[in-house]
Amino acid sequence: MTDGTDMDDGQTPAASQQNPDGRALPEFMGRAGFERELLDNSSNLICFCRCGTIEYVNTRGMRILRAKNTDNLIGRPVIDLFDQDASFLFAAGLDKFARNDEGTLLKLQSLDGTWIDVNMRVFQLDCVGAQADPVYMIECNDISRYVKASEQTLHREARMARILETITEGIITIDEMGTIEDINPAALKMFGISKQLAVGQNIKVFMKADERANVDDAVARHFTTGEANVIGGLCEAEAARADGTTFPVEITISEIDEGDGRRKYIGVMRDITVRKQQLKQIEFLAHHDALTGLPNRHLFDDRLNQALIVTDRRKSRLALMFIDLDKFKSINDKFGHEVGDIVLKSVATRLLNRVRASDTVARVGGDEFVVILDDVGENENAAQIAQEMIDTLTAPIEVGREKCEVGASIGIAMYPEDADTASILLACADEAMYRVKAMGRNGFEFSMRPIK
């Protein structure tokens, strides 16, 4: 089988033209004036059919169909070359295909069984002097590579879609003006919105109202100076759901250059509400008593030092109370630590109810509490508050069916009279509390002398 390059100079009469294997071309082709070179040099499969039977196949067609010679093809029904699923189309006649100018996508089977995706176009020939049966030219363009590439693209897109569906971070694609072009399921769930409503809106719809102006400024600065201080970095912001509620997010923004000066931006967002709550809880526990929620010794020390600075600035007076509960050990011994914990929480609540918001109540030991009375004024004011604390603490505390009774020994130190530092002031209050213990408990005493 040759490829047609050994042909003569084309002067042979058309009626005597031959196929590449030496067989004469169909008579109707000669009369129609077809040139063999044109057919054999075509990059597509071309065959001629009459009454559904193949009468001619060009060189490219022979190669596509893996035919060793024309005997493998000439005289065969053309329908044998196509997928059986298309048989009902061929049964309607080739003239039905001829009416479709865009062609028909079909699967063609070569003689070795290989399936080839083709776009088939059919032309009915007007052959002068030909027999009554119409002649059709079938042209098939091999699109296997394009179909394969398209299938790979579809598979890749489907795979990416599945990945995006499983990603817990919200992913939003926007254009240069901030218009949302795409949004993944995680982001839709995060913001409580449907994709139909989200796409086409400006990204600012997902931001707190007081932060939207900052976005406009950043976009304007990016266009005028090229500065994009949020691109590529990690930042935190307050986002807004569709229902108006807000939550903290962590955002990473990437820029995609699409050419011609056009850009797109991809924002990856993570809801960090739980993390913020955990950090807040850790920070709280680092400075507060886990049982009562009161400031612990560390936070108390800081509060006392700050209070002394403010007192000096105001030239006012401050009272520090050191409180040790009476009879608390017997409650633990008799009823257990669970009951004791409930009593301690009740004591904390009662103490808080006897002070102002500017004052501080802290737990610094098992049954030891301290109170900072800011800008207390005269000693009598501190004495009155101490007595109120004793009265409220001596009232029975009901725990289930049990009634627990405690008292309080309170030592009071005044600043600046009793001490000039926080540590000495605390020691003065502690010394006064022990004098109350020695005198019978359940009372209060002021510091009698500075402790050096």
Secondary structure as UniProt FT lines:
FT   TURN            5..6
FT   HELIX           14..16
FT   TURN            20..21
FT   HELIX           27..32
FT   HELIX           36..40
FT   STRAND          45..50
FT   TURN            51..52
FT   STRAND          53..57
FT   HELIX           59..64
FT   TURN            65..66
FT   HELIX           70..72
FT   TURN            73..75
FT   HELIX           78..81
FT   HELIX           84..86
FT   HELIX           87..91
FT   HELIX           94..98
FT   TURN            101..102
FT   STRAND          104..109
FT   TURN            111..112
FT   STRAND          115..125
FT   TURN            128..129
FT   STRAND          135..142
FT   HELIX           144..166
FT   STRAND          170..175
FT   TURN            176..177
FT   STRAND          179..183
FT   HELIX           185..191
FT   HELIX           195..198
FT   TURN            199..200
FT   HELIX           203..206
FT   HELIX           209..225
FT   TURN            229..230
FT   STRAND          234..240
FT   TURN            242..243
FT   STRAND          246..259
FT   TURN            260..261
FT   STRAND          262..271
FT   HELIX           273..287
FT   TURN            290..292
FT   HELIX           297..314
FT   STRAND          318..326
FT   HELIX           328..335
FT   HELIX           337..352
FT   TURN            353..354
FT   TURN            357..358
FT   STRAND          360..363
FT   STRAND          368..373
FT   TURN            374..375
FT   HELIX           379..394
FT   STRAND          397..399
FT   TURN            400..401
FT   STRAND          402..404
FT   STRAND          407..415
FT   TURN            416..418
FT   HELIX           422..438
FT   TURN            439..440
FT   STRAND          443..446
//
